[in-house]
Amino acid sequence: MTTSSPVPAGRRAVAVACGLAGGALAGSATSLALASYVLRRLVTPERDRTDNVQILAVHLGDGGADGDDGDAITLARTEETVAPGRYGLWLHGGRGHARLGDVLADDPRAGTVTRRVERVDAGSLRPGPARWNGYYYGGDPRQSLGLDFVDVAIPGPLGPMPAWLIPAAETAVPENRWAVLVHGRGALRGECLRAVPVLHRLGYTCLIVGYRNDEDAPSSGDRRYALGLSEWADIEAALGWARDAGATCAVLVGWSMGGAIVLQTLSRSPLAAELVTKVVLDAPVVDWGDVIRHHVRLGRIPAGIADVATRVLRWTGARQLVGIDSPLDVAETDWIARARELAHPTLLIHSVDDEFVPVGPSVALARARAGLVRYVRWTEARHTKEWNTDPDRWDRVVAEFLTS
């Protein structure tokens, strides 16, 4: 905050915001501080790309613990490293990358887990620190998938936005159909690569676009996320660019907050009504209010703090507490309440074991719009890791939806 009298201004902000809390929480500076803490974590882009995994041993050619041929790796056991599915590891400060497969051995008492090594894309495996990669793939479309692509810059409301353009296969259907893919909060464009193979096979040109406050994209004035309430304009710009490039129809695909952005795009963009035919959402944020309540519970913070937080976001003085330039009305992100506004056939893929975005709102939305919104239940997968745990099923479900 920049002001000529920071202490009085700060006290005024606290006094006014405490009045917003209401009820038993009124006047509680502690409640306000907790609510502001939750909100700042929510709306602040994550820039931490530090190593978070320890490689304990590398097993070459012995398959690790089960004796199969192939390489394996033993890691310090964490909730992520023991998770079922396929994942990646960034090596040597991000200069190298390896793809990991099945868990071969899990020893909770020793605190270790051994996984199959499916491929080393760059660098070499050796004991030491590494960084977990939930996307599985670790490069651009050519490095990761063997697909040609073009780096493009899409004119957006705040400036040029980086994007990967992956042309459709030569055997594509006659119409020029596109898929615009939107990554989640704090993620990179690489998160979207998992969906490209099935879309490419179906004849879609894929546009994987960045949006405001990404590391390589323009920043908003406050450098904060708006929960989809402003980012949608960047996706509308991508749709316009696709139309100008010849797209006759488009599918929107979004993960996590990318799902929230997609839903706002459908609601706010006239271009979406013109161009978008179907929507695929993986672990989407269907209601930010529910996500806030969930993380308040996880933090063992009094439940009333969630209500304080949503009130603070709506307050015009929220900048002094949270750092956002404009108020955010969480009610506008509740798509269960707004279900009747949806008009596009939508596929929701969401795991019941999602630890970050609870599945309940996805289930409720599908019930509210049965026939338009289809929910596909997943198990075991952590947040946005449905593809990781069963890529064949994920591809099959998406293909059936898009070709039905």
C-alpha positions as CSV (number, residue, x, y, z in Angstrom):
1,M,0.0,0.0,0.0
2,T,1.3,3.5,-0.9
3,T,-0.1,6.4,1.2
4,S,1.2,9.5,2.9
5,S,-0.2,8.2,6.2
6,P,0.0,4.4,6.2
7,V,-0.8,3.7,9.8
8,P,-4.1,5.7,10.0
9,A,-5.2,4.4,6.6
10,G,-4.5,0.8,7.6
11,R,-6.4,1.2,10.8
12,R,-9.4,2.6,8.9
13,A,-9.3,-0.4,6.6
14,V,-9.3,-2.8,9.5
15,A,-12.1,-0.9,11.2
16,V,-14.3,-0.9,8.1
17,A,-13.6,-4.5,7.2
18,C,-14.2,-5.7,10.7
19,G,-17.7,-4.1,10.4
20,L,-18.2,-6.3,7.3
21,A,-17.7,-9.5,9.3
22,G,-21.0,-9.1,11.2
23,G,-22.4,-11.2,14.0
24,A,-20.0,-12.8,16.6
25,L,-17.0,-11.9,14.4
26,A,-17.7,-8.2,14.3
27,G,-14.7,-6.1,15.4
28,S,-12.3,-9.0,15.4
29,A,-9.0,-8.0,13.9
30,T,-7.9,-11.7,14.2
31,S,-10.8,-12.8,12.0
32,L,-10.0,-10.2,9.5
33,A,-6.3,-11.1,9.5
34,L,-7.1,-14.8,8.9
35,A,-9.6,-14.0,6.1
36,S,-7.0,-11.8,4.4
37,Y,-4.4,-14.5,4.7
38,V,-6.6,-17.0,3.0
39,L,-7.5,-14.6,0.3
40,R,-3.9,-13.5,-0.4
41,R,-2.9,-17.1,-0.9
42,L,-5.8,-17.6,-3.2
43,V,-5.3,-14.6,-5.5
44,T,-1.5,-14.4,-5.6
45,P,0.2,-16.2,-8.5
46,E,2.6,-18.8,-7.3
47,R,6.2,-18.3,-8.5
48,D,7.9,-20.9,-6.4
49,R,9.7,-23.4,-8.7
50,T,12.1,-24.7,-6.2
51,D,13.1,-28.4,-5.7
52,N,10.6,-30.3,-3.5
53,V,11.5,-33.9,-4.0
54,Q,14.5,-35.9,-3.0
55,I,16.0,-38.7,-5.3
56,L,17.5,-41.3,-3.0
57,A,18.7,-43.9,-5.5
58,V,18.7,-44.7,-9.2
59,H,18.3,-48.3,-10.4
60,L,19.5,-48.9,-13.9
61,G,18.2,-51.9,-15.8
62,D,16.9,-53.9,-12.8
63,G,13.4,-52.5,-12.6
64,G,13.8,-51.5,-9.0
65,A,12.1,-53.7,-6.4
66,D,10.2,-56.1,-8.6
67,G,13.0,-57.3,-10.9
68,D,11.4,-56.3,-14.2
69,D,13.7,-54.9,-17.0
70,G,13.9,-51.2,-17.2
71,D,15.1,-48.3,-15.0
72,A,13.6,-47.3,-11.6
73,I,14.1,-44.6,-9.1
74,T,13.7,-44.4,-5.3
75,L,12.3,-41.1,-3.9
76,A,11.6,-39.8,-0.4
77,R,8.0,-40.7,0.2
78,T,5.4,-37.8,0.1
79,E,1.7,-37.6,-0.7
80,E,2.7,-36.7,-4.3
81,T,5.5,-39.2,-4.9
82,V,3.3,-42.2,-3.7
83,A,0.3,-41.1,-5.8
84,P,-0.9,-43.6,-8.4
85,G,-0.4,-42.7,-12.0
86,R,2.2,-41.1,-14.3
87,Y,4.2,-38.0,-13.4
88,G,7.4,-36.2,-14.2
89,L,10.5,-34.9,-12.4
90,W,12.3,-31.7,-13.2
91,L,16.0,-32.3,-12.9
92,H,19.1,-30.1,-12.5
93,G,17.2,-26.9,-11.7
94,G,14.7,-27.4,-14.5
95,R,17.3,-28.2,-17.2
96,G,16.5,-31.9,-17.3
97,H,13.3,-33.9,-17.1
98,A,12.2,-37.5,-16.6
99,R,8.8,-39.3,-16.9
100,L,7.8,-41.7,-14.1
101,G,5.3,-44.5,-14.2
102,D,3.9,-47.1,-11.8
103,V,4.9,-47.4,-8.1
104,L,7.0,-50.6,-7.8
105,A,7.6,-50.5,-4.1
106,D,6.2,-48.4,-1.2
107,D,7.8,-48.5,2.2
108,P,6.0,-46.1,4.6
109,R,8.2,-47.1,7.5
110,A,11.4,-46.3,5.7
111,G,9.8,-43.2,4.1
112,T,10.6,-44.3,0.5
113,V,8.8,-45.1,-2.7
114,T,10.3,-46.7,-5.9
115,R,8.7,-45.9,-9.3
116,R,9.3,-47.0,-12.8
117,V,11.2,-44.6,-15.1
118,E,9.5,-44.4,-18.4
119,R,11.7,-42.0,-20.2
120,V,14.5,-39.4,-19.5
121,D,13.8,-36.4,-21.8
122,A,16.8,-34.4,-20.9
123,G,19.7,-34.5,-18.4
124,S,20.4,-37.6,-16.3
125,L,19.0,-39.2,-13.2
126,R,21.2,-39.1,-10.1
127,P,20.6,-38.8,-6.3
128,G,19.8,-35.4,-5.1
129,P,17.0,-32.7,-5.2
130,A,14.4,-32.5,-8.0
131,R,11.0,-31.0,-8.5
132,W,7.8,-32.9,-8.9
133,N,5.9,-32.3,-12.2
134,G,2.2,-33.3,-12.1
135,Y,1.8,-32.6,-15.8
136,Y,4.0,-35.7,-16.7
137,Y,5.3,-33.9,-19.9
138,G,8.2,-31.5,-19.5
139,G,8.7,-29.7,-22.7
140,D,7.0,-28.0,-25.6
141,P,4.6,-30.0,-27.9
142,R,7.4,-31.2,-30.1
143,Q,9.6,-32.3,-27.3
144,S,6.8,-33.9,-25.3
145,L,4.5,-35.3,-28.0
146,G,6.5,-35.2,-31.2
147,L,4.0,-32.8,-32.8
148,D,4.9,-29.8,-34.8
149,F,3.8,-26.5,-33.4
150,V,4.2,-22.7,-33.7
151,D,4.9,-20.2,-31.0
152,V,2.4,-17.4,-31.5
153,A,1.5,-14.2,-29.7
154,I,-2.2,-13.4,-29.4
155,P,-3.2,-9.7,-29.0
156,G,-5.0,-9.5,-25.6
157,P,-6.5,-6.8,-23.5
158,L,-3.3,-6.3,-21.6
159,G,-0.8,-7.1,-24.3
160,P,0.5,-10.1,-26.4
161,M,-0.2,-13.5,-24.8
162,P,2.0,-16.5,-25.5
163,A,0.4,-19.5,-27.0
164,W,1.3,-22.8,-28.7
165,L,-0.5,-23.5,-31.9
166,I,-0.6,-27.2,-32.8
167,P,-2.1,-27.7,-36.3
168,A,-4.6,-30.5,-36.8
169,A,-3.5,-33.8,-38.4
170,E,-3.6,-33.8,-42.2
171,T,-6.5,-36.3,-42.0
172,A,-8.6,-33.8,-40.2
173,V,-12.3,-33.6,-40.9
174,P,-13.4,-30.9,-43.5
175,E,-14.5,-28.3,-41.0
176,N,-11.8,-26.2,-39.4
177,R,-12.5,-27.1,-35.7
178,W,-10.2,-25.9,-32.9
179,A,-9.7,-26.6,-29.2
180,V,-8.6,-23.8,-26.9
181,L,-7.0,-25.2,-23.8
182,V,-6.8,-23.2,-20.5
183,H,-4.4,-24.2,-17.7
184,G,-5.2,-23.8,-14.0
185,R,-4.1,-21.5,-11.2
186,G,-0.3,-21.3,-10.7
187,A,0.2,-23.8,-13.5
188,L,2.0,-23.6,-16.9
189,R,0.8,-24.2,-20.4
190,G,2.4,-27.7,-20.2
191,E,-0.5,-28.7,-18.0
192,C,-2.6,-28.8,-21.1
193,L,-0.4,-31.1,-23.2
194,R,-2.0,-34.3,-21.7
195,A,-5.2,-33.5,-23.7
196,V,-3.5,-32.8,-27.0
197,P,-3.0,-36.4,-28.4
198,V,-6.7,-37.3,-28.3
199,L,-7.8,-33.9,-29.7
200,H,-5.2,-34.1,-32.4
201,R,-6.4,-37.6,-33.4
202,L,-10.0,-36.2,-33.6
203,G,-8.9,-33.5,-36.1
204,Y,-8.7,-30.5,-33.8
205,T,-6.2,-27.7,-34.2
206,C,-5.1,-27.0,-30.6
207,L,-4.4,-23.6,-29.2
208,I,-2.8,-23.6,-25.7
209,V,-2.9,-20.1,-24.5
210,G,-1.4,-18.2,-21.6
211,Y,-3.3,-15.5,-19.7
212,R,-2.7,-12.5,-17.5
213,N,-0.2,-12.9,-14.7
214,D,1.4,-16.1,-16.1
215,E,5.1,-15.9,-15.8
216,D,5.5,-15.2,-19.6
217,A,2.3,-13.2,-20.1
218,P,1.3,-9.6,-19.4
219,S,0.5,-8.7,-15.8
220,S,-2.6,-7.0,-14.5
221,G,-2.1,-3.8,-12.5
222,D,-2.4,-5.6,-9.2
223,R,-0.6,-8.8,-10.3
224,R,-3.4,-10.8,-8.7
225,Y,-5.8,-13.5,-10.0
226,A,-9.4,-12.4,-10.4
227,L,-10.8,-16.0,-10.1
228,G,-11.8,-15.9,-13.8
229,L,-13.7,-12.7,-13.5
230,S,-11.2,-10.8,-15.6
231,E,-9.1,-13.6,-17.2
232,W,-12.0,-14.6,-19.4
233,A,-11.3,-11.6,-21.6
234,D,-7.9,-13.2,-22.5
235,I,-9.7,-16.4,-23.6
236,E,-12.2,-14.4,-25.6
237,A,-9.2,-12.9,-27.4
238,A,-7.9,-16.3,-28.1
239,L,-11.2,-17.4,-29.6
240,G,-11.2,-14.3,-31.7
241,W,-7.7,-15.1,-32.9
242,A,-8.8,-18.6,-33.7
243,R,-11.8,-17.4,-35.7
244,D,-9.6,-15.0,-37.7
245,A,-7.3,-17.9,-38.4
246,G,-10.2,-19.9,-39.9
247,A,-11.8,-21.7,-37.0
248,T,-15.4,-22.5,-37.8
249,C,-16.1,-24.0,-34.3
250,A,-14.3,-24.5,-31.1
251,V,-14.2,-26.6,-28.0
252,L,-13.0,-25.0,-24.7
253,V,-11.0,-27.2,-22.4
254,G,-10.0,-26.1,-18.8
255,W,-8.4,-27.4,-15.7
256,S,-9.1,-26.1,-12.2
257,M,-9.2,-22.3,-12.3
258,G,-9.0,-22.7,-16.0
259,G,-12.4,-24.2,-15.7
260,A,-13.7,-21.2,-13.8
261,I,-12.2,-19.0,-16.6
262,V,-14.0,-21.1,-19.2
263,L,-17.3,-20.8,-17.4
264,Q,-17.0,-17.0,-17.3
265,T,-16.1,-16.9,-20.9
266,L,-19.2,-18.8,-21.9
267,S,-21.3,-16.4,-19.8
268,R,-19.7,-13.1,-20.8
269,S,-18.4,-13.5,-24.3
270,P,-20.7,-13.1,-27.4
271,L,-18.0,-14.8,-29.4
272,A,-18.3,-18.0,-27.2
273,A,-22.0,-18.2,-28.1
274,E,-21.1,-17.9,-31.8
275,L,-18.1,-20.3,-31.9
276,V,-18.0,-22.7,-29.0
277,T,-19.8,-26.0,-29.5
278,K,-18.7,-28.1,-26.5
279,V,-16.8,-27.8,-23.2
280,V,-14.5,-30.2,-21.4
281,L,-13.6,-29.3,-17.8
282,D,-11.1,-31.3,-15.6
283,A,-11.4,-30.7,-11.8
284,P,-13.0,-27.3,-12.4
285,V,-13.7,-24.6,-9.9
286,V,-17.5,-24.5,-10.1
287,D,-17.9,-22.4,-7.0
288,W,-15.0,-20.4,-5.5
289,G,-17.1,-20.0,-2.3
290,D,-17.0,-23.7,-1.8
291,V,-13.2,-23.8,-2.4
292,I,-12.7,-21.0,0.2
293,R,-14.7,-22.9,2.7
294,H,-12.8,-26.1,2.0
295,H,-9.4,-24.4,2.6
296,V,-10.6,-22.8,5.7
297,R,-11.5,-26.2,7.0
298,L,-8.2,-27.6,5.9
299,G,-6.4,-24.8,7.8
300,R,-8.4,-25.5,10.9
301,I,-9.6,-22.0,10.8
302,P,-13.0,-21.1,12.3
303,A,-15.7,-21.7,9.7
304,G,-17.0,-18.1,9.9
305,I,-13.8,-16.9,8.3
306,A,-15.0,-18.1,4.9
307,D,-17.9,-15.7,5.1
308,V,-15.7,-12.9,6.2
309,A,-13.4,-13.6,3.2
310,T,-16.1,-13.4,0.6
311,R,-17.4,-10.1,2.1
312,V,-13.9,-8.7,2.0
313,L,-13.5,-9.6,-1.6
314,R,-16.7,-7.6,-2.4
315,W,-15.5,-4.6,-0.5
316,T,-14.2,-1.7,-2.5
317,G,-11.3,-1.3,0.0
318,A,-10.1,-4.9,-0.5
319,R,-6.9,-3.6,-2.1
320,Q,-5.5,-2.6,1.2
321,L,-6.0,-6.1,2.7
322,V,-5.7,-8.5,-0.3
323,G,-4.0,-6.4,-3.0
324,I,-6.7,-6.6,-5.6
325,D,-7.5,-3.5,-7.7
326,S,-11.2,-4.2,-8.1
327,P,-13.8,-6.0,-5.9
328,L,-14.6,-9.6,-6.7
329,D,-18.1,-11.0,-6.2
330,V,-17.7,-14.7,-5.4
331,A,-21.4,-15.2,-6.0
332,E,-20.7,-14.7,-9.8
333,T,-18.6,-17.8,-9.7
334,D,-21.3,-20.1,-8.2
335,W,-22.4,-22.0,-11.2
336,I,-24.8,-24.2,-9.3
337,A,-26.9,-21.1,-8.5
338,R,-26.3,-19.9,-12.1
339,A,-26.8,-23.3,-13.7
340,R,-29.8,-22.2,-15.9
341,E,-27.5,-19.7,-17.7
342,L,-25.4,-22.5,-19.2
343,A,-26.1,-23.4,-22.8
344,H,-23.2,-25.6,-24.0
345,P,-22.9,-29.4,-23.7
346,T,-20.3,-29.9,-21.0
347,L,-18.2,-32.8,-19.8
348,L,-17.0,-32.6,-16.1
349,I,-14.2,-35.0,-15.2
350,H,-13.5,-34.8,-11.4
351,S,-12.0,-37.1,-8.8
352,V,-13.8,-37.7,-5.5
353,D,-10.3,-37.7,-4.0
354,D,-9.4,-34.2,-5.1
355,E,-7.7,-32.5,-2.2
356,F,-7.7,-29.0,-3.5
357,V,-11.0,-28.4,-5.3
358,P,-13.8,-30.5,-3.8
359,V,-15.9,-32.6,-6.2
360,G,-19.3,-31.7,-4.7
361,P,-20.1,-28.6,-6.8
362,S,-19.3,-30.6,-10.0
363,V,-21.7,-33.3,-9.0
364,A,-24.3,-30.7,-8.1
365,L,-24.0,-28.8,-11.3
366,A,-24.4,-32.0,-13.3
367,R,-27.6,-32.8,-11.4
368,A,-28.9,-29.3,-11.9
369,R,-28.4,-29.5,-15.6
370,A,-28.9,-33.2,-16.3
371,G,-28.9,-33.7,-20.1
372,L,-26.6,-30.8,-20.7
373,V,-23.8,-31.3,-18.2
374,R,-22.3,-34.8,-17.8
375,Y,-20.2,-35.7,-14.8
376,V,-17.7,-38.6,-15.0
377,R,-16.6,-39.8,-11.6
378,W,-12.9,-40.5,-10.9
379,T,-11.2,-42.0,-7.9
380,E,-7.7,-41.9,-6.4
381,A,-6.6,-38.9,-8.5
382,R,-5.3,-35.8,-6.7
383,H,-6.2,-32.4,-8.1
384,T,-6.2,-32.3,-11.9
385,K,-4.5,-35.7,-12.0
386,E,-7.4,-37.7,-13.5
387,W,-5.5,-38.2,-16.8
388,N,-2.4,-39.2,-14.9
389,T,-4.1,-42.1,-13.1
390,D,-5.9,-43.5,-16.2
391,P,-4.9,-41.8,-19.4
392,D,-6.6,-44.4,-21.6
393,R,-9.9,-43.9,-19.9
394,W,-9.5,-40.1,-19.9
395,D,-8.9,-40.1,-23.7
396,R,-11.8,-42.5,-24.3
397,V,-14.3,-40.4,-22.2
398,V,-13.3,-37.2,-24.0
399,A,-13.4,-38.8,-27.4
400,E,-16.8,-40.2,-26.8
401,F,-18.1,-36.9,-25.6
402,L,-16.7,-34.9,-28.5
403,T,-17.9,-37.3,-31.2
404,S,-21.4,-38.0,-29.7
